[in-house]
Amino acid sequence: MALDWVSPWFDPWRVSGGLAQQKMVSGLSPSAALNALQSAPVRFVPQTELPEGVAYESHIHATGAVPTRENLHDFFNALCWMRFPQTKRELNRLQAGAIAQAGGVQATRGPLRDALTLFDENALLLQAPEPLWDALRARDWARLFLTLRPLWAQATAVTFGHALTEKLVAPYKSITAHVLCLPVPPNLPPDPGTGAHPWDSWLAAQLTPAWLATKPYTPLPVLGLPGWWPANQDPAFYADPDVFRPPRPRRPPPPTVPT
């Protein structure tokens, strides 16, 4: 499992991921290697320890043990637990609560669980000047990435979703993140002594079920981020409507029923 840790999307995971890899090379299993880092509020256990018929999220919430397969998807999930422990714990608490309220896992997740899963798998966090946010919300790609390009020097984008990070192991142009529509404030203090990302405690405190159920995300093709991919230095990179899609037209209101 050779990973290019110098890529900008791997920045949050570089230290813990590199250390875990070294321990696996020395012969430890993925679960043992991750536990040896001692930097998460949960334990990582082999997938076989998930009892049959028990929901994954419910098991984590009840036991503090995260079933972990030997693949990149679960590896990045574990790294996210290390860097965003409070946020991951809150997401898990909300998932387990929704499952319990529904009487178990149902055929459809429902709005809250859908939003939580999307966050967990594919979210990207953004700290950026307001003009960039305005252009992003409007999906005005030319303004976002060309006109306002110098402003990206004042922005920070952080991958959170572990499926998103897994896709970026072998990057392709159409990889699209769901940016959480929650501008990260500047100068958040680090969590001393925990190794957690400086945004973690702030982010965990923002997550309310009612807000998350609205799916507060906006799409962003991540290889369009300045500095993330050499090809995007050419303005023609963004002239691809299959990737940089315009906003959907608003539906007209239904006709008034005559009385």
C-alpha positions in Angstrom: 0.0 0.0 0.0 2.3 2.8 -1.3 0.8 6.2 -0.8 2.0 9.6 -2.0 1.8 11.4 1.3 3.1 14.6 -0.2 -0.2 15.2 -2.1 -2.1 18.2 -0.6 -5.2 16.1 0.0 -3.2 13.8 2.3 -1.9 16.6 4.5 -4.3 15.9 7.5 -3.3 12.2 7.4 0.4 12.3 6.6 1.9 11.8 10.1 -0.5 9.2 11.5 -0.8 7.4 8.2 2.9 7.2 7.6 3.5 5.9 11.2 0.7 3.3 10.7 2.2 2.1 7.4 5.6 1.7 9.0 4.1 -0.5 11.7 2.3 -2.6 9.1 5.5 -3.1 7.2 7.1 -4.3 10.4 4.4 -7.1 10.6 1.5 -5.7 12.6 -2.0 -6.2 11.3 -3.9 -2.9 10.3 -5.9 -3.0 13.5 -2.9 -3.5 15.7 -0.9 -0.9 13.9 -3.6 1.7 14.3 -4.1 0.9 17.9 -0.4 1.2 18.6 -0.6 4.9 17.7 -2.8 5.5 20.7 -4.4 8.6 19.3 -8.1 7.8 18.9 -11.0 7.5 21.4 -11.9 4.1 20.0 -10.2 0.8 19.4 -9.8 -0.7 16.0 -10.7 -4.4 15.7 -10.9 -6.9 12.9 -14.1 -6.9 10.9 -14.9 -10.4 12.2 -15.6 -8.9 15.6 -18.8 -7.2 14.3 -21.6 -9.6 15.5 -24.0 -10.8 12.8 -27.1 -8.7 12.7 -25.7 -5.8 14.6 -25.4 -2.4 12.9 -21.9 -1.2 12.4 -22.6 2.3 13.8 -24.5 0.8 16.8 -21.7 -1.5 17.6 -19.1 1.3 17.6 -21.4 3.4 19.9 -22.0 0.6 22.3 -18.5 -0.8 22.5 -16.0 1.8 21.4 -14.6 -0.7 18.9 -14.5 0.1 15.2 -14.6 -3.0 12.9 -11.8 -2.5 10.4 -11.2 -4.4 7.2 -7.8 -4.6 5.6 -8.4 -2.1 2.8 -7.7 1.6 2.1 -11.3 2.6 2.8 -11.2 1.5 6.4 -7.6 2.7 6.8 -8.6 6.2 6.0 -11.7 5.9 8.2 -9.4 5.0 11.1 -7.1 8.0 10.3 -10.1 10.3 10.4 -10.9 9.0 13.9 -7.4 10.0 15.0 -7.5 13.5 13.5 -11.2 14.4 14.1 -12.0 12.3 17.2 -14.8 14.5 18.6 -16.4 15.0 15.2 -16.4 11.3 14.4 -17.7 10.5 17.8 -20.6 12.9 17.4 -21.4 11.6 13.9 -21.4 8.1 15.3 -23.7 9.1 18.2 -26.2 10.7 15.8 -26.1 7.6 13.5 -26.6 5.2 16.4 -29.4 7.3 17.8 -31.2 7.5 14.5 -30.9 3.7 14.1 -32.3 3.1 17.6 -35.2 5.5 17.0 -36.1 3.7 13.8 -36.0 0.3 15.6 -33.0 -0.9 13.7 -31.5 -0.5 10.2 -34.3 0.0 7.7 -34.4 -0.3 3.9 -33.9 3.4 3.6 -31.7 5.6 5.8 -33.9 8.7 6.0 -32.8 12.3 5.7 -30.6 12.5 8.8 -28.7 9.2 8.2 -28.3 10.0 4.5 -26.7 13.4 5.4 -24.5 11.8 8.1 -23.3 9.1 5.7 -22.5 11.7 3.0 -20.5 13.7 5.6 -18.6 10.7 6.8 -17.8 9.4 3.4 -17.3 12.5 1.1 -17.1 15.8 3.0 -14.5 18.4 2.5 -14.0 21.3 5.0 -13.2 24.8 3.8 -11.8 27.9 5.4 -11.9 30.7 2.8 -12.6 34.4 2.2 -16.3 35.1 1.7 -16.0 35.9 -2.1 -14.8 32.3 -2.7 -17.8 31.0 -0.7 -20.1 33.2 -2.7 -18.7 31.9 -6.0 -18.7 28.3 -4.8 -22.4 28.4 -3.7 -23.3 29.9 -7.1 -21.2 27.2 -8.9 -19.6 30.1 -10.8 -16.5 28.1 -11.6 -14.8 30.7 -13.8 -15.0 33.3 -11.0 -14.2 30.8 -8.3 -11.0 29.3 -9.9 -9.9 32.0 -12.4 -11.1 35.5 -11.5 -10.6 34.9 -7.7 -7.6 32.6 -8.0 -5.2 34.8 -6.0 -7.6 34.5 -3.0 -7.0 30.8 -2.7 -3.7 31.6 -1.1 -5.8 32.6 1.9 -7.9 29.4 1.9 -7.4 26.0 3.4 -9.3 22.9 2.2 -9.2 19.7 4.3 -10.5 16.3 3.2 -12.7 14.7 5.8 -14.6 11.9 4.0 -12.7 8.6 4.0 -14.2 7.5 0.7 -13.2 10.8 -0.9 -9.6 10.4 0.4 -9.6 6.8 -0.9 -10.6 8.0 -4.4 -7.7 10.5 -4.4 -5.2 7.6 -4.1 -5.6 7.3 -7.9 -6.8 10.8 -8.8 -9.2 11.5 -11.8 -10.7 14.8 -12.9 -14.3 14.2 -11.9 -13.8 13.4 -8.2 -16.3 15.6 -6.5 -16.4 16.4 -2.8 -19.4 17.6 -0.8 -18.2 20.8 0.9 -19.9 21.3 4.2 -21.7 24.7 4.0 -20.2 25.9 7.2 -17.3 28.3 6.8 -14.5 27.4 9.2 -13.4 30.4 11.3 -9.8 31.5 11.2 -7.3 31.0 14.0 -8.9 28.1 15.8 -6.6 27.0 18.5 -5.2 23.4 18.4 -6.3 20.8 20.8 -3.2 20.5 23.1 -1.7 17.1 23.5 -4.3 15.2 21.5 -3.0 15.3 18.0 -6.4 16.2 16.8 -7.0 18.6 13.9 -7.4 22.2 15.2 -10.9 22.3 13.7 -12.1 19.2 15.4 -13.7 20.4 18.6 -15.3 23.4 16.9 -16.7 21.3 14.2 -18.2 18.7 16.5 -20.1 21.4 18.4 -21.8 22.6 15.2 -23.5 19.4 14.3 -27.2 19.4 15.0 -29.6 16.8 13.6 -32.1 19.3 12.2 -29.4 21.2 10.3 -27.6 18.1 9.0 -30.9 16.6 7.8 -31.1 19.5 5.3 -28.0 18.1 3.6 -26.0 21.4 3.9 -23.4 20.6 1.2 -22.3 22.0 -2.1 -20.4 20.1 -4.8 -16.7 20.8 -5.6 -14.6 19.0 -8.1 -11.5 18.8 -5.9 -8.8 18.7 -8.6 -9.9 22.2 -9.5 -8.5 23.5 -6.3 -5.4 25.7 -7.1 -2.2 23.9 -6.1 -3.9 20.5 -6.0 -3.4 19.4 -9.7 -0.9 20.7 -12.2 -3.3 20.6 -15.2 -5.6 23.2 -13.6 -3.1 26.0 -14.2 -4.5 26.0 -17.7 -7.9 27.9 -17.7 -9.1 25.3 -20.3 -9.1 22.7 -17.5 -12.3 24.3 -16.1 -14.1 24.4 -19.5 -15.5 21.0 -19.0 -19.3 21.0 -18.3 -19.3 17.3 -17.5 -17.2 18.1 -14.5 -17.7 21.7 -13.7 -21.4 21.7 -14.1 -23.5 24.8 -14.0 -26.2 25.2 -11.3 -29.4 23.4 -11.9 -32.1 25.8 -13.1 -34.7 26.6 -10.5 -38.0 24.9 -11.1 -40.9 27.2 -11.8 -43.6 27.4 -9.2 -46.6 25.1 -9.8 -49.5 26.9 -11.6 -52.2 28.3 -9.5 -55.3 26.1 -9.4 -58.2 28.2 -10.6 -61.1 28.5 -8.1 
